[in-house]
Amino acid sequence: MTRDAVSEFPELSRVFSGYLHEDLAAEYGGPDAALAAFRDDASPAEWHRFQREARRLAMLAADGSFDDLCALVQRLGSHWTPPSREALIALLTRAADMKPSSPT
């Protein structure tokens, strides 16, 4: 990635800083629940933008060093550190495949 991570992934940056924050474990229990909470809060357009960026980052995560990948996740505002490349790719893939919330 040659550009600034936030400008390349603006929706991920917004979601990561707002949901994968320092109180992640206490508030949501884990990253999957945090992303499900975002899905429940998001408009359909926000959710689709997030899914598109999550898919793109999951594909990019297969290359490069794991340390660089963790640094990118932090630059995007996350306080959650993925335990492995595979864990991050799996989280992004699960989120990208989640159905939007049903309107209430």
Backbone as ProteinMPNN parsed JSONL, in Angstrom:
{"seq_chain_A": "MTRDAVSEFPELSRVFSGYLHEDLAAEYGGPDAALAAFRDDASPAEWHRFQREARRLAMLAADGSFDDLCALVQRLGSHWTPPSREALIALLTRAADMKPSSPT", "coords_chain_A": {"N_chain_A": [[0.84, -1.175, 0.0], [0.621, 2.083, -0.93], [-0.41, 4.548, -0.287], [-1.686, 6.595, 2.436], [-2.973, 4.704, 5.108], [-5.441, 5.286, 6.354], [-6.742, 6.914, 4.486], [-6.932, 5.084, 2.474], [-8.523, 3.089, 3.511], [-11.052, 4.184, 4.673], [-13.54, 3.537, 5.898], [-12.981, 1.206, 7.356], [-11.145, 2.317, 9.127], [-12.786, 4.057, 10.576], [-14.545, 2.207, 11.771], [-12.782, 0.429, 13.105], [-11.545, 2.17, 14.966], [-13.762, 2.959, 16.402], [-14.958, 0.638, 17.38], [-13.138, -1.488, 17.799], [-11.694, -0.788, 20.069], [-9.896, 0.324, 23.067], [-11.503, -0.633, 25.149], [-12.607, -2.91, 24.207], [-12.711, -5.713, 25.014], [-14.095, -5.589, 27.475], [-16.458, -4.27, 26.743], [-17.517, -5.626, 24.475], [-16.565, -8.237, 24.434], [-15.065, -9.499, 22.458], [-13.45, -9.301, 19.189], [-15.166, -10.253, 17.091], [-17.758, -9.946, 18.137], [-17.729, -7.195, 18.481], [-17.626, -6.263, 15.834], [-20.044, -7.286, 14.958], [-21.717, -5.699, 16.497], [-21.216, -3.218, 15.321], [-22.309, -3.768, 12.796], [-25.003, -3.973, 13.523], [-25.485, -1.342, 14.243], [-24.949, 0.107, 11.97], [-25.815, 1.819, 8.927], [-27.281, 0.456, 5.911], [-25.647, 1.293, 3.733], [-23.246, 2.068, 5.016], [-22.506, -0.39, 6.122], [-22.095, -1.955, 3.792], [-19.953, -0.549, 2.616], [-18.008, -1.001, 4.577], [-17.817, -3.828, 4.402], [-16.816, -4.124, 1.797], [-14.285, -2.898, 2.04], [-13.207, -4.555, 4.033], [-13.016, -7.016, 2.724], [-11.104, -6.327, 0.815], [-8.865, -5.673, 2.425], [-8.471, -8.164, 3.638], [-7.593, -9.677, 1.462], [-5.196, -8.322, 0.873], [-3.807, -8.837, 3.179], [-2.584, -11.259, 3.013], [-0.036, -10.988, 2.041], [3.281, -9.669, 2.704], [4.922, -8.644, 5.808], [3.998, -9.894, 9.048], [4.295, -8.17, 11.204], [4.184, -5.668, 9.924], [1.564, -5.766, 9.05], [0.158, -5.807, 11.502], [0.891, -3.267, 12.395], [-0.414, -1.721, 10.485], [-3.102, -2.305, 11.1], [-3.226, -1.079, 13.59], [-2.715, 1.601, 12.809], [-5.079, 2.038, 11.533], [-6.7, 2.465, 13.643], [-7.33, 0.479, 15.479], [-7.258, -1.074, 18.671], [-7.041, -3.639, 19.175], [-4.948, -6.362, 18.789], [-4.212, -8.55, 16.306], [-3.848, -12.054, 16.852], [-2.618, -13.593, 14.966], [-1.795, -13.668, 11.449], [-3.605, -15.252, 10.097], [-5.77, -15.195, 11.858], [-6.611, -12.523, 11.661], [-7.299, -12.367, 8.917], [-9.354, -14.257, 8.911], [-11.227, -13.023, 10.651], [-11.843, -10.67, 9.2], [-12.896, -11.843, 6.907], [-15.111, -13.267, 7.902], [-16.648, -11.095, 8.803], [-17.03, -9.745, 6.38], [-18.67, -11.531, 5.135], [-20.97, -11.533, 6.658], [-24.463, -11.153, 6.96], [-26.412, -8.182, 6.42], [-27.881, -6.336, 9.159], [-31.243, -6.869, 10.128], [-33.782, -4.478, 9.569], [-35.263, -2.743, 12.276]], "CA_chain_A": [[0.0, 0.0, 0.0], [1.482, 3.249, -1.073], [-1.038, 5.729, 0.304], [-2.015, 6.563, 3.857], [-3.931, 3.635, 5.392], [-6.756, 5.841, 6.673], [-7.396, 7.348, 3.252], [-7.163, 3.899, 1.652], [-9.56, 2.302, 4.171], [-11.716, 5.114, 5.596], [-14.608, 2.897, 6.691], [-12.306, 0.35, 8.339], [-10.574, 3.196, 10.146], [-13.886, 4.523, 11.427], [-15.056, 1.076, 12.541], [-11.747, -0.063, 14.013], [-11.349, 3.099, 16.088], [-14.989, 3.061, 17.169], [-15.431, -0.639, 17.922], [-12.005, -2.323, 18.249], [-10.988, 0.175, 20.926], [-9.243, -0.203, 24.266], [-12.49, -1.298, 26.006], [-13.185, -3.965, 23.386], [-13.008, -6.934, 25.771], [-15.125, -5.31, 28.477], [-17.708, -3.841, 26.127], [-18.059, -6.566, 23.499], [-16.082, -9.588, 24.661], [-14.077, -9.862, 21.452], [-13.581, -8.567, 17.931], [-16.336, -10.664, 16.31], [-18.933, -9.3, 18.717], [-17.628, -5.763, 18.207], [-18.018, -6.028, 14.439], [-21.487, -7.532, 14.888], [-22.354, -4.498, 17.049], [-21.181, -2.211, 14.263], [-23.296, -4.149, 11.789], [-26.322, -3.628, 14.041], [-25.575, 0.121, 14.309], [-24.639, 0.719, 10.667], [-26.791, 1.886, 7.837], [-26.887, -0.495, 4.863], [-24.528, 1.832, 2.951], [-22.028, 1.967, 5.837], [-22.16, -1.805, 6.225], [-21.552, -2.408, 2.512], [-18.611, 0.044, 2.461], [-17.139, -1.751, 5.479], [-17.583, -5.162, 3.846], [-15.948, -3.997, 0.617], [-12.921, -2.645, 2.519], [-12.752, -5.739, 4.77], [-12.598, -7.998, 1.715], [-9.857, -5.857, 0.205], [-7.776, -5.834, 3.39], [-8.228, -9.603, 3.811], [-6.763, -10.117, 0.33], [-3.866, -7.734, 1.012], [-3.16, -9.351, 4.385], [-1.848, -12.486, 2.701], [1.344, -10.64, 1.682], [4.015, -8.78, 3.598], [5.254, -9.152, 7.135], [2.93, -9.832, 10.041], [4.507, -6.937, 11.978], [3.647, -4.555, 9.128], [0.114, -5.913, 9.066], [-0.299, -5.346, 12.822], [1.055, -1.812, 12.416], [-1.493, -1.181, 9.668], [-4.336, -2.418, 11.884], [-3.149, -0.015, 14.601], [-2.89, 2.892, 12.12], [-6.5, 2.151, 11.224], [-7.393, 2.837, 14.869], [-7.641, -0.662, 16.33], [-6.435, -1.39, 19.84], [-6.957, -5.102, 19.162], [-3.827, -6.87, 18.001], [-4.523, -9.916, 15.876], [-2.854, -13.018, 17.317], [-1.92, -14.14, 13.805], [-2.292, -13.22, 10.148], [-4.785, -16.053, 9.8], [-6.882, -14.713, 12.693], [-7.097, -11.269, 11.079], [-7.969, -12.69, 7.661], [-10.61, -14.932, 9.254], [-12.148, -12.015, 11.187], [-12.289, -9.825, 8.092], [-13.707, -12.66, 6.001], [-16.407, -13.5, 8.57], [-17.389, -9.823, 8.778], [-17.41, -9.467, 4.996], [-19.727, -12.472, 4.745], [-22.164, -11.358, 7.506], [-25.633, -10.498, 6.366], [-26.757, -6.928, 7.115], [-28.913, -6.442, 10.184], [-32.614, -6.62, 9.693], [-34.294, -3.252, 10.142], [-36.199, -2.964, 13.387]], "C_chain_A": [[0.88, 1.23, 0.0], [0.9, 4.496, -0.427], [-1.242, 5.535, 1.796], [-3.125, 5.54, 4.097], [-5.337, 4.178, 5.644], [-7.469, 6.301, 5.408], [-7.698, 6.165, 2.338], [-8.316, 3.045, 2.199], [-10.344, 3.179, 5.148], [-12.8, 4.462, 6.457], [-14.007, 1.959, 7.731], [-11.725, 1.191, 9.465], [-11.656, 3.667, 11.115], [-14.387, 3.395, 12.334], [-14.016, 0.58, 13.546], [-11.572, 0.87, 15.203], [-12.585, 3.177, 16.972], [-15.437, 1.786, 17.848], [-14.306, -1.554, 18.41], [-11.09, -1.47, 19.128], [-10.449, -0.491, 22.189], [-10.206, -0.905, 25.217], [-13.192, -2.446, 25.282], [-13.6, -5.176, 24.211], [-14.138, -6.696, 26.772], [-16.475, -5.002, 27.837], [-18.339, -4.908, 25.236], [-17.65, -8.02, 23.731], [-15.024, -10.033, 23.668], [-14.356, -9.159, 20.141], [-14.788, -8.977, 17.091], [-17.596, -9.978, 16.822], [-18.913, -7.791, 18.47], [-18.063, -5.452, 16.778], [-19.496, -6.325, 14.226], [-22.258, -6.333, 15.457], [-22.338, -3.37, 16.025], [-22.224, -2.522, 13.2], [-24.707, -3.762, 12.243], [-26.548, -2.121, 14.073], [-25.521, 0.786, 12.934], [-25.853, 0.811, 9.761], [-26.378, 0.843, 6.805], [-25.694, 0.002, 4.041], [-23.213, 1.74, 3.725], [-21.554, 0.517, 5.903], [-21.533, -2.313, 4.927], [-20.168, -1.817, 2.247], [-17.61, -0.704, 3.334], [-16.813, -3.123, 4.893], [-16.639, -5.115, 2.65], [-14.494, -3.794, 1.06], [-12.366, -3.846, 3.275], [-12.278, -6.815, 3.803], [-11.245, -7.608, 1.114], [-8.677, -6.033, 1.155], [-7.468, -7.311, 3.615], [-7.353, -10.141, 2.681], [-5.335, -9.582, 0.462], [-3.087, -8.333, 2.177], [-2.348, -10.613, 4.132], [-0.378, -12.224, 2.401], [1.979, -9.752, 2.749], [4.25, -9.399, 4.964], [4.07, -8.993, 8.087], [3.07, -8.568, 10.89], [3.959, -5.727, 11.236], [2.123, -4.586, 9.115], [-0.469, -5.433, 10.4], [-0.182, -3.825, 12.936], [-0.043, -1.141, 11.605], [-2.812, -1.206, 10.436], [-4.357, -1.336, 12.965], [-3.322, 1.358, 13.969], [-4.347, 3.119, 11.748], [-7.341, 2.391, 12.489], [-7.714, 1.705, 15.821], [-6.694, -0.726, 17.524], [-6.359, -2.898, 20.031], [-5.786, -5.485, 18.289], [-4.152, -8.299, 17.596], [-3.449, -10.883, 16.365], [-2.055, -13.652, 16.184], [-2.518, -13.532, 12.536], [-3.599, -13.945, 9.824], [-5.995, -15.592, 10.606], [-7.467, -13.417, 12.134], [-7.86, -11.547, 9.785], [-9.322, -13.354, 7.945], [-11.641, -13.943, 9.791], [-12.713, -11.152, 10.068], [-13.209, -10.587, 7.145], [-15.081, -12.941, 6.614], [-17.261, -12.236, 8.524], [-17.881, -9.516, 7.366], [-18.551, -10.357, 4.534], [-21.002, -12.348, 5.582], [-23.28, -10.693, 6.723], [-25.89, -9.185, 7.112], [-27.819, -7.2, 8.165], [-30.273, -6.21, 9.577], [-33.088, -5.319, 10.323], [-35.304, -3.558, 11.24], [-37.347, -2.005, 13.33]], "O_chain_A": [[1.77, 1.382, 0.837], [1.642, 5.406, -0.059], [-1.002, 4.458, 2.342], [-4.113, 5.516, 3.363], [-6.318, 3.587, 5.191], [-8.675, 6.098, 5.272], [-8.615, 6.232, 1.518], [-9.001, 2.361, 1.439], [-10.299, 2.93, 6.352], [-12.951, 4.811, 7.628], [-14.474, 1.92, 8.869], [-11.809, 0.811, 10.632], [-11.455, 3.67, 12.33], [-14.624, 3.608, 13.524], [-14.341, 0.34, 14.708], [-11.462, 0.405, 16.338], [-12.471, 3.435, 18.17], [-16.218, 1.836, 18.799], [-14.51, -2.322, 19.35], [-9.873, -1.442, 18.943], [-10.537, -1.708, 22.354], [-9.76, -1.713, 26.031], [-14.256, -2.895, 25.709], [-14.744, -5.62, 24.11], [-15.04, -7.525, 26.895], [-17.516, -5.427, 28.338], [-19.558, -5.078, 25.241], [-18.33, -8.934, 23.265], [-14.174, -10.858, 24.0], [-15.381, -8.494, 19.994], [-15.386, -8.124, 16.436], [-18.406, -9.488, 16.036], [-19.963, -7.179, 18.272], [-18.787, -4.485, 16.544], [-20.139, -5.68, 13.398], [-23.329, -5.992, 14.955], [-23.325, -2.649, 15.873], [-22.943, -1.628, 12.754], [-25.509, -3.281, 11.443], [-27.684, -1.666, 13.944], [-25.999, 1.908, 12.765], [-26.777, 0.0, 9.825], [-25.235, 0.387, 6.822], [-24.819, -0.79, 3.689], [-22.183, 1.376, 3.158], [-20.365, 0.23, 5.761], [-20.535, -3.034, 4.968], [-19.298, -2.504, 1.712], [-16.5, -1.007, 2.896], [-15.653, -3.533, 4.891], [-15.764, -5.97, 2.51], [-13.584, -4.43, 0.529], [-11.174, -4.134, 3.174], [-11.252, -7.455, 4.038], [-10.363, -8.447, 0.932], [-7.61, -6.489, 0.744], [-6.301, -7.672, 3.768], [-6.472, -10.968, 2.917], [-4.374, -10.304, 0.194], [-1.856, -8.34, 2.17], [-1.514, -10.99, 4.955], [0.443, -13.137, 2.494], [1.289, -9.167, 3.584], [3.833, -10.525, 5.238], [3.255, -8.082, 7.946], [2.065, -7.959, 11.257], [3.338, -4.854, 11.844], [1.475, -3.541, 9.163], [-1.48, -4.73, 10.417], [-1.056, -3.173, 13.508], [-0.551, -0.093, 12.005], [-3.556, -0.226, 10.42], [-5.404, -0.742, 13.224], [-4.011, 2.207, 14.536], [-4.799, 4.261, 11.659], [-8.564, 2.506, 12.404], [-8.312, 1.938, 16.871], [-5.497, -0.469, 17.405], [-5.69, -3.379, 20.945], [-5.647, -4.988, 17.171], [-4.346, -9.161, 18.453], [-2.262, -10.566, 16.301], [-0.964, -14.179, 16.398], [-3.606, -12.957, 12.558], [-4.562, -13.345, 9.346], [-7.118, -15.597, 10.101], [-8.684, -13.234, 12.135], [-8.951, -11.014, 9.583], [-10.318, -13.043, 7.291], [-12.813, -14.018, 9.421], [-13.922, -10.931, 9.997], [-14.187, -10.034, 6.642], [-16.097, -12.863, 5.923], [-18.458, -12.3, 8.241], [-19.016, -9.078, 7.181], [-19.313, -9.982, 3.643], [-22.01, -12.98, 5.265], [-23.048, -9.784, 5.927], [-25.613, -9.09, 8.308], [-28.564, -8.176, 8.072], [-30.426, -5.445, 8.625], [-32.822, -5.077, 11.5], [-36.089, -4.502, 11.145], [-38.23, -2.047, 14.186]]}, "name": "protein", "num_of_chains": 1, "seq": "MTRDAVSEFPELSRVFSGYLHEDLAAEYGGPDAALAAFRDDASPAEWHRFQREARRLAMLAADGSFDDLCALVQRLGSHWTPPSREALIALLTRAADMKPSSPT"}
